[in-house]
Amino acid sequence: MPEVPRKAALALAASAAMALLATACTGQPNSGANDDASKDTTINFWHAWSDPSEVKAVTSLIDGFRKAHPNIRVNVVGNMTDDKINQALRTGGDKAPDVISSFTTNNVGKFCSSGALVDLNPFFEKTDTDPEKTFPKAMNEYTQFDGKRCTVPLLGDAYGLYYNKDAFAAAGIENPPRTWSEFETDAKKLTIPQGDGYRQLGFMPDYHGWESTTEHYFAQFSPAYFDSSGKSNLAKDPAFEKGFTLQKRLVDELGGYRKLEQYRATLGDEWGPKHPFHTGQVAMQLDGEWRLGMAEEAKPEFEIGVAPLPVPDDQADQYGKGYITGTIAGIAATSKKQNAAWELVRYITTDTDAVVGFANDIHNVPSTLAALKSPKLKYDPRFKTFLDIAANPYSTTTPASVNGGQYLVTIQQFGYDYESGRAKDLKAGLLRTAQQIDTDIAQAK
């Protein structure tokens, strides 16, 4: 499963990529779109997958492309981090990538604004492909920035709620919560104190609690991160205040920050078999689609349930939405074979059978609307929850920014301060954080 190593390294990869992209000099977009893709040629494809099962899946994907395009040979280079990719995008050359894939959607704004990857809109137009009718709404959004579509979705991740069905039954809870108020009630019912800690915690609300980050919480409130002028909306959109308030209330109701952090320090690793959801120490878990397979491999002593995350009570009609992210692909501006490169990008990201086959092999969410409905998809029935979240028009993502994901890091840091009590004035903190985001973006421009 590609998400295991990549999620843990995401912040470091993003920081390295931002630094490299800031100094990128990659030439003009589409300057290499003069090649004849019908002639014999060879292109280079760099990707970040490294697990043997993932590499096998990529090999199968490329084999399918070669059958459809026997004249285009593909040199595949795996285990390429964003910093290595961006060094190659700066320098170019025969061994540099023509096509890249990255796990770091937060860098789309940098990829597009720096010109490191070409604008794909002309290629879509040339092949009469409408991205808005091809890709789910959230995936369509996170692959473009400031009018440029320099990347395209290549499988996705959707976030939902995992819950311990046995613990629910023992607590007299019949169904997973649909609203945050129901979630709060259930989280308290499921919490069983023991000594200075817990025999079972209903939910670990802390922002350090694995996938319970600010952007994953806030997605359920459908916030607008920036206004029409590009300024931070953090202090203006009430969704953010509601999101911070909900999380802080959960922290306080479930034992307080200090007690929760002491308990968290005793729990297993996020990527190992002793993850506290696997062991039953935490009854509900906010997580991505990959957690189902990991949890089942750990052979838990309870039945696992999967559902969408709750929504605010005043948005109950939008239940079923969630946070969406994923892998992206693009064409290097330094490539001299951009038409051939486009044939590869188009195949691996829009060919329904190719996308379905890759999704089956990698166990990720398909990234086209057609693939999400394909009868060829193979999955545990519970996995359909994530397919539905990906297709849900209310699902959201975090928008691209010229300085990558720095604004998310700034918001998360305020979250740490607020949940711990170091920051006490929420409104003042939101205003101060918004001002910092605007300053950072202005400096990046």
Backbone torsions as a table, in degrees:
resi	resn	phi	psi	omega
1	MET	NA	118.9	-171.5
2	PRO	-66.4	-23.2	-172.9
3	GLU	-73.7	-21.5	-174.7
4	VAL	-60.0	-59.4	179.0
5	PRO	-71.4	-33.3	-171.9
6	ARG	-72.9	-32.9	178.6
7	LYS	-66.3	-40.8	-177.9
8	ALA	-65.9	-30.6	-176.2
9	ALA	-100.3	7.6	-170.9
10	LEU	-59.3	-48.5	-176.3
11	ALA	-62.9	-43.0	179.6
12	LEU	-64.9	-42.6	179.4
13	ALA	-62.5	-42.3	-179.8
14	ALA	-63.0	-42.4	-179.0
15	SER	-64.1	-44.9	179.6
16	ALA	-64.1	-42.4	-178.5
17	ALA	-65.0	-40.4	-179.5
18	MET	-63.2	-40.7	-179.1
19	ALA	-65.1	-41.5	-179.7
20	LEU	-70.3	-42.1	-178.6
21	LEU	-66.7	-28.1	-178.9
22	ALA	-62.1	-26.5	-178.4
23	THR	-109.0	11.8	-175.9
24	ALA	-68.1	142.3	173.2
25	CYS	-134.0	97.9	-166.3
26	THR	-115.2	4.9	180.0
27	GLY	85.6	-174.9	-175.7
28	GLN	-88.7	136.6	177.3
29	PRO	-55.9	140.8	177.7
30	ASN	68.5	9.9	179.7
31	SER	-66.2	-18.8	-179.8
32	GLY	-107.5	19.3	-178.0
33	ALA	-92.5	44.9	-179.2
34	ASN	-117.2	2.2	-178.3
35	ASP	-78.5	159.0	178.2
36	ASP	-97.0	106.6	-175.6
37	ALA	-72.1	-7.1	178.2
38	SER	-88.4	-10.2	179.5
39	LYS	-87.7	160.4	175.8
40	ASP	-63.4	130.0	-179.2
41	THR	-157.5	169.5	178.3
42	THR	-131.5	132.6	177.6
43	ILE	-124.8	158.9	-179.2
44	ASN	-108.1	131.5	179.3
45	PHE	-121.4	118.5	178.9
46	TRP	-107.4	134.4	178.5
47	HIS	-139.6	171.7	-174.1
48	ALA	-105.0	-6.1	-178.4
49	TRP	-66.5	143.9	-175.8
50	SER	-136.5	-26.5	179.4
51	ASP	-61.9	141.1	-178.5
52	PRO	-52.8	-39.1	180.0
53	SER	-68.8	-33.7	177.9
54	GLU	-69.8	-44.2	179.4
55	VAL	-61.3	-39.2	177.1
56	LYS	-62.7	-39.3	179.4
57	ALA	-66.2	-41.4	178.1
58	VAL	-63.6	-42.2	178.4
59	THR	-59.1	-42.8	178.5
60	SER	-64.1	-40.1	178.8
61	LEU	-61.8	-45.8	-179.3
62	ILE	-69.1	-34.6	176.4
63	ASP	-60.6	-39.8	176.8
64	GLY	-62.9	-39.2	177.7
65	PHE	-64.6	-42.5	-178.5
66	ARG	-63.1	-33.3	177.2
67	LYS	-67.6	-36.2	179.5
68	ALA	-79.9	-26.9	-178.0
69	HIS	-134.7	72.6	-175.5
70	PRO	-63.2	-16.5	-178.9
71	ASN	-84.8	-11.0	-177.1
72	ILE	-108.9	109.5	175.6
73	ARG	-85.7	147.6	-177.2
74	VAL	-126.4	117.6	171.0
75	ASN	-87.0	118.4	-175.3
76	VAL	-104.0	128.4	177.9
77	VAL	-123.6	117.3	-176.6
78	GLY	-101.8	178.5	178.4
79	ASN	57.2	38.6	-179.6
80	MET	-98.9	112.9	177.3
81	THR	-75.3	165.8	-178.4
82	ASP	-62.3	-34.0	-179.5
83	ASP	-66.3	-39.5	177.0
84	LYS	-66.7	-41.0	179.4
85	ILE	-61.7	-44.5	-176.4
86	ASN	-71.6	-31.2	172.5
87	GLN	-61.2	-43.2	179.8
88	ALA	-68.7	-36.1	178.0
89	LEU	-65.6	-29.3	178.2
90	ARG	-73.2	-42.3	-170.3
91	THR	-91.7	-31.2	-178.8
92	GLY	69.8	-158.7	-179.7
93	GLY	108.1	170.5	-175.0
94	ASP	-63.4	-29.5	-177.4
95	LYS	-94.1	-5.3	179.6
96	ALA	-72.7	158.6	-178.1
97	PRO	-71.0	143.0	167.6
98	ASP	-91.9	-36.1	178.2
99	VAL	-125.9	137.0	177.6
100	ILE	-127.0	155.2	167.1
101	SER	-129.5	145.4	-175.8
102	SER	-138.3	146.7	174.4
103	PHE	-84.9	-7.6	-169.1
104	THR	-100.8	84.0	178.8
105	THR	-64.1	-23.1	179.7
106	ASN	-63.4	-17.2	-178.3
107	ASN	-92.6	5.0	-178.5
108	VAL	-58.6	-41.9	178.8
109	GLY	-59.5	-38.6	178.0
110	LYS	-71.5	-43.0	178.7
111	PHE	-57.6	-44.8	-175.3
112	CYS	-74.1	-47.1	-174.7
113	SER	-71.1	-29.0	-179.2
114	SER	-82.8	-16.8	-176.3
115	GLY	81.0	13.0	180.0
116	ALA	-64.3	-35.0	176.7
117	LEU	-119.1	146.8	-175.4
118	VAL	-77.6	156.3	173.6
119	ASP	-71.5	122.3	-176.5
120	LEU	-87.9	-6.9	-179.3
121	ASN	-54.2	-45.2	178.7
122	PRO	-60.9	-34.6	178.9
123	PHE	-68.8	-41.8	177.2
124	PHE	-62.0	-42.2	-179.6
125	GLU	-65.2	-41.6	-178.3
126	LYS	-63.0	-32.3	-178.8
127	THR	-101.0	12.2	175.6
128	ASP	53.8	47.2	178.7
129	THR	-114.6	125.5	179.7
130	ASP	-98.2	109.6	-178.7
131	PRO	-58.4	-34.1	-177.5
132	GLU	-68.7	-25.0	177.0
133	LYS	-96.2	-7.2	-176.5
134	THR	-98.3	-41.9	-172.9
135	PHE	-112.0	151.4	173.5
136	PRO	-57.4	150.9	-173.0
137	LYS	-52.3	-51.3	-176.5
138	ALA	-65.0	-40.3	178.9
139	MET	-66.5	-37.3	176.9
140	ASN	-61.7	-35.1	-177.5
141	GLU	-74.6	-43.1	-172.8
142	TYR	-79.9	0.5	178.4
143	THR	-101.2	11.2	179.4
144	GLN	-141.1	160.9	179.9
145	PHE	-154.6	130.9	173.6
146	ASP	51.8	43.5	176.6
147	GLY	86.9	-6.3	179.6
148	LYS	-107.0	133.5	175.6
149	ARG	-107.4	81.7	-174.4
150	CYS	-90.8	-3.1	175.6
151	THR	-136.6	171.0	-178.8
152	VAL	-142.8	146.9	-178.4
153	PRO	-67.1	138.9	175.6
154	LEU	-132.4	84.6	-171.1
155	LEU	67.7	159.4	-174.6
156	GLY	-139.8	171.9	174.9
157	ASP	-122.9	137.8	176.8
158	ALA	-127.6	141.1	-176.9
159	TYR	-105.9	136.0	179.7
160	GLY	-143.3	-159.9	-177.0
161	LEU	-117.3	124.5	171.3
162	TYR	-99.5	140.2	179.9
163	TYR	-143.6	150.0	-178.1
164	ASN	-84.7	105.0	-175.6
165	LYS	-64.0	-34.3	179.1
166	ASP	-66.9	-41.4	178.9
167	ALA	-66.0	-37.5	176.9
168	PHE	-61.0	-45.8	-178.9
169	ALA	-63.7	-40.6	-179.8
170	ALA	-65.6	-29.8	179.9
171	ALA	-90.1	0.3	179.6
172	GLY	76.4	25.2	-179.8
173	ILE	-100.9	121.1	-172.7
174	GLU	-87.0	-33.9	-174.6
175	ASN	-136.2	155.9	176.6
176	PRO	-65.7	148.8	-177.9
177	PRO	-66.9	141.8	179.3
178	ARG	-104.9	-24.5	179.0
179	THR	-121.8	162.4	-178.9
180	TRP	-66.0	-32.6	178.3
181	SER	-65.9	-40.0	175.4
182	GLU	-64.3	-39.1	179.6
183	PHE	-62.0	-45.2	178.3
184	GLU	-58.5	-46.9	179.9
185	THR	-60.3	-44.8	-178.9
186	ASP	-67.2	-41.6	-178.7
187	ALA	-59.7	-38.5	179.0
188	LYS	-72.1	-40.3	178.0
189	LYS	-61.8	-36.3	-175.5
190	LEU	-82.1	-8.0	-177.8
191	THR	-88.0	122.5	-179.1
192	ILE	-119.8	105.3	-179.2
193	PRO	-65.2	154.0	175.5
194	GLN	-154.7	111.7	-177.5
195	GLY	60.2	-131.7	178.1
196	ASP	-85.4	0.0	-177.7
197	GLY	-129.5	-131.3	-175.3
198	TYR	-142.3	142.3	167.1
199	ARG	-79.3	-34.3	175.2
200	GLN	-150.5	130.1	176.5
201	LEU	-103.8	131.0	-178.8
202	GLY	-60.2	-41.1	-178.9
203	PHE	-163.5	140.3	175.5
204	MET	-92.8	101.6	-173.6
205	PRO	-82.3	-14.8	-173.9
206	ASP	-59.5	146.0	-179.4
207	TYR	-65.1	-22.5	174.6
208	HIS	-82.1	-0.1	-176.5
209	GLY	-78.2	61.4	176.8
210	TRP	66.8	-108.8	-172.8
211	GLU	-92.6	7.3	-178.0
212	SER	-84.9	61.6	179.5
213	THR	-86.2	168.5	-179.3
214	THR	-59.4	-44.0	-176.6
215	GLU	-66.6	-29.6	179.2
216	HIS	-74.8	-40.0	172.8
217	TYR	-61.8	-52.8	-170.6
218	PHE	-64.6	-26.0	-178.7
219	ALA	-54.7	-33.2	-178.1
220	GLN	-72.2	-12.8	177.7
221	PHE	-99.0	-1.8	-179.9
222	SER	50.4	60.9	-177.5
223	PRO	-80.3	159.5	171.2
224	ALA	-106.9	107.5	-174.3
225	TYR	-68.8	-30.3	-178.5
226	PHE	-133.4	149.4	176.9
227	ASP	-85.8	-175.7	-174.2
228	SER	-65.7	-20.4	179.2
229	SER	-94.0	0.7	178.8
230	GLY	90.1	6.1	179.2
231	LYS	-84.5	152.7	179.1
232	SER	-62.8	135.2	-179.1
233	ASN	-98.7	8.3	-170.2
234	LEU	-56.9	-39.3	-177.3
235	ALA	-91.7	-2.7	-175.6
236	LYS	-108.5	-42.4	-178.3
237	ASP	-78.5	118.9	-178.5
238	PRO	-62.6	-14.8	179.5
239	ALA	-59.3	-36.5	-178.2
240	PHE	-69.7	-44.0	177.9
241	GLU	-61.5	-40.2	178.9
242	LYS	-65.5	-40.4	-180.0
243	GLY	-65.2	-46.9	177.8
244	PHE	-63.0	-39.8	-178.8
245	THR	-64.9	-43.6	178.2
246	LEU	-59.0	-50.3	-176.1
247	GLN	-62.8	-42.9	-179.4
248	LYS	-65.3	-37.2	178.3
249	ARG	-65.0	-40.5	176.5
250	LEU	-61.5	-42.7	178.6
251	VAL	-58.8	-47.5	-177.5
252	ASP	-67.7	-42.0	-175.7
253	GLU	-70.6	-28.4	-175.6
254	LEU	-95.9	12.6	172.7
255	GLY	131.8	-14.0	-179.5
256	GLY	95.4	154.9	-173.3
257	TYR	-58.7	-48.1	-175.9
258	ARG	-62.0	-46.0	-178.7
259	LYS	-65.0	-42.1	180.0
260	LEU	-64.6	-41.2	-179.9
261	GLU	-68.6	-36.2	176.1
262	GLN	-63.5	-40.4	178.2
263	TYR	-67.9	-43.0	-178.8
264	ARG	-59.5	-34.6	-178.9
265	ALA	-65.8	-18.3	-179.7
266	THR	-93.8	-4.5	-172.2
267	LEU	-90.6	165.0	-176.8
268	GLY	-72.7	171.5	-178.3
269	ASP	-70.6	146.5	-177.8
270	GLU	-60.3	-34.3	-173.3
271	TRP	-102.2	3.2	-179.2
272	GLY	-102.2	174.5	-178.5
273	PRO	-68.0	-17.7	-179.3
274	LYS	-92.6	18.5	172.4
275	HIS	-50.2	136.3	-173.4
276	PRO	-62.1	-21.7	173.4
277	PHE	-72.4	-39.6	179.0
278	HIS	-60.8	-38.2	-174.1
279	THR	-87.0	-6.5	-179.6
280	GLY	85.4	6.7	179.7
281	GLN	-76.9	-22.2	174.9
282	VAL	-126.7	128.4	-171.5
283	ALA	-86.9	-24.1	178.0
284	MET	-132.3	144.5	-175.9
285	GLN	-141.2	126.8	170.6
286	LEU	-80.8	122.6	-176.4
287	ASP	-164.2	173.0	-178.9
288	GLY	-91.1	177.1	-173.1
289	GLU	-63.4	-25.1	-177.9
290	TRP	-68.4	-21.6	-175.6
291	ARG	-63.0	-29.9	-177.1
292	LEU	-60.0	-49.8	179.9
293	GLY	-64.0	-41.8	-180.0
294	MET	-63.6	-42.1	-178.6
295	ALA	-65.9	-42.0	-179.7
296	GLU	-67.2	-35.6	178.0
297	GLU	-64.1	-27.9	179.1
298	ALA	-77.2	-4.3	178.4
299	LYS	53.0	64.3	-179.9
300	PRO	-67.5	157.5	-179.2
301	GLU	-92.5	28.2	-179.8
302	PHE	-151.0	165.8	177.9
303	GLU	-86.6	132.8	-178.2
304	ILE	-92.0	131.2	173.5
305	GLY	-108.9	150.5	179.1
306	VAL	-131.9	136.0	179.9
307	ALA	-152.8	165.4	172.3
308	PRO	-65.7	157.7	173.2
309	LEU	-67.2	152.9	177.0
310	PRO	-63.6	164.4	176.9
311	VAL	-123.2	163.3	175.1
312	PRO	-57.4	149.8	-176.8
313	ASP	-58.7	-32.4	-179.5
314	ASP	-84.6	4.3	175.0
315	GLN	-124.1	30.8	-175.8
316	ALA	-57.8	-28.6	-179.8
317	ASP	-72.0	-8.6	179.3
318	GLN	-102.8	11.5	178.3
319	TYR	-57.2	133.3	-176.9
320	GLY	119.6	-10.8	179.1
321	LYS	-85.6	171.0	178.6
322	GLY	-168.7	-175.1	179.1
323	TYR	-90.1	136.1	-176.4
324	ILE	-122.9	135.1	169.7
325	THR	-148.4	-167.2	-180.0
326	GLY	163.6	-168.5	177.5
327	THR	-88.2	147.7	179.3
328	ILE	-124.0	157.3	176.1
329	ALA	-131.7	153.9	179.5
330	GLY	-160.5	173.4	-179.0
331	ILE	-112.3	129.3	-178.5
332	ALA	-67.1	136.4	177.8
333	ALA	-67.2	-23.7	179.3
334	THR	-80.3	-10.0	-177.9
335	SER	-66.6	138.7	175.2
336	LYS	-98.2	6.1	-176.7
337	LYS	-131.1	51.3	-171.5
338	GLN	-71.5	-29.3	177.0
339	ASN	-69.0	-41.6	175.6
340	ALA	-66.7	-39.2	178.1
341	ALA	-61.7	-39.7	178.8
342	TRP	-62.6	-37.3	178.9
343	GLU	-59.9	-39.7	177.8
344	LEU	-68.4	-47.2	-179.9
345	VAL	-59.7	-44.8	-179.3
346	ARG	-62.2	-41.1	-178.4
347	TYR	-66.4	-50.0	-172.9
348	ILE	-75.3	-14.6	-177.0
349	THR	-114.1	-16.6	-177.4
350	THR	-125.9	-17.2	177.4
351	ASP	-72.1	118.2	-172.0
352	THR	-58.5	-47.8	-178.5
353	ASP	-65.1	-37.4	178.9
354	ALA	-65.4	-44.9	-179.8
355	VAL	-64.8	-42.7	179.8
356	VAL	-64.1	-45.1	-179.9
357	GLY	-61.7	-41.9	179.3
358	PHE	-67.1	-40.8	178.5
359	ALA	-63.1	-40.9	178.0
360	ASN	-62.2	-39.1	-176.8
361	ASP	-76.0	-38.2	-175.7
362	ILE	-91.6	-17.7	-177.7
363	HIS	66.1	40.4	173.4
364	ASN	-110.0	174.7	178.3
365	VAL	-81.4	130.2	176.0
366	PRO	-57.9	152.4	-172.0
367	SER	-113.3	15.9	170.3
368	THR	-126.7	154.0	179.9
369	LEU	-62.9	-37.2	179.8
370	ALA	-67.6	-41.7	-179.0
371	ALA	-66.1	-34.0	179.3
372	LEU	-63.0	-23.7	-178.5
373	LYS	-104.1	1.8	-173.5
374	SER	-66.5	134.2	175.6
375	PRO	-70.3	-10.4	-179.8
376	LYS	-84.1	-6.6	176.9
377	LEU	-65.7	137.1	177.7
378	LYS	-117.5	122.0	-176.8
379	TYR	-163.3	157.2	170.5
380	ASP	-60.9	137.7	-178.6
381	PRO	-52.3	-31.0	179.5
382	ARG	-68.6	-23.3	-179.2
383	PHE	-66.6	-21.7	-179.4
384	LYS	-59.4	-26.5	176.4
385	THR	-53.9	-42.3	-177.0
386	PHE	-75.4	-32.0	174.9
387	LEU	-63.5	-41.8	179.8
388	ASP	-67.9	-38.7	177.7
389	ILE	-62.6	-42.5	-179.5
390	ALA	-63.5	-36.7	-177.8
391	ALA	-84.0	-12.9	-175.7
392	ASN	-68.0	123.6	-177.9
393	PRO	-66.1	-16.2	177.8
394	TYR	-86.5	-11.2	178.4
395	SER	-62.9	149.0	-174.2
396	THR	-128.9	169.0	174.8
397	THR	-139.4	179.1	175.7
398	THR	-97.7	131.7	-174.4
399	PRO	-70.9	154.0	177.3
400	ALA	-69.5	150.9	178.8
401	SER	-136.8	155.3	-177.8
402	VAL	-62.9	-26.6	177.4
403	ASN	-107.8	33.3	175.0
404	GLY	67.8	-136.3	-177.7
405	GLY	-94.7	20.2	-177.9
406	GLN	-61.3	-36.4	-179.4
407	TYR	-64.7	-31.3	177.4
408	LEU	-71.3	-37.3	176.3
409	VAL	-63.0	-40.7	179.6
410	THR	-64.6	-43.2	178.1
411	ILE	-64.7	-43.2	-179.3
412	GLN	-63.1	-38.2	179.7
413	GLN	-63.9	-39.2	175.1
414	PHE	-64.4	-36.3	177.4
415	GLY	-59.3	-42.4	177.1
416	TYR	-60.2	-43.4	-178.8
417	ASP	-66.6	-38.4	-176.1
418	TYR	-74.5	-43.5	-178.3
419	GLU	-66.5	-30.5	-177.6
420	SER	-84.6	-11.5	-179.4
421	GLY	92.8	-2.2	177.8
422	ARG	-66.5	-35.7	173.4
423	ALA	-107.1	124.0	-174.3
424	LYS	-108.3	-27.1	-177.5
425	ASP	-96.8	102.1	-174.5
426	LEU	-63.6	-49.2	-176.7
427	LYS	-61.3	-44.5	179.5
428	ALA	-65.0	-38.0	179.6
429	GLY	-66.8	-39.3	177.9
430	LEU	-64.2	-41.1	179.0
431	LEU	-64.4	-45.1	-179.5
432	ARG	-64.1	-40.9	179.5
433	THR	-66.9	-40.4	177.7
434	ALA	-61.4	-41.5	179.1
435	GLN	-63.6	-38.5	178.6
436	GLN	-66.1	-40.6	178.5
437	ILE	-61.8	-45.1	-179.6
438	ASP	-63.2	-40.3	178.8
439	THR	-63.5	-44.4	-178.7
440	ASP	-64.0	-40.6	-179.9
441	ILE	-67.6	-41.5	179.1
442	ALA	-61.2	-40.4	178.8
443	GLN	-67.6	-37.3	179.7
444	ALA	-66.0	-36.0	179.6
445	LYS	-69.4	NA	NA
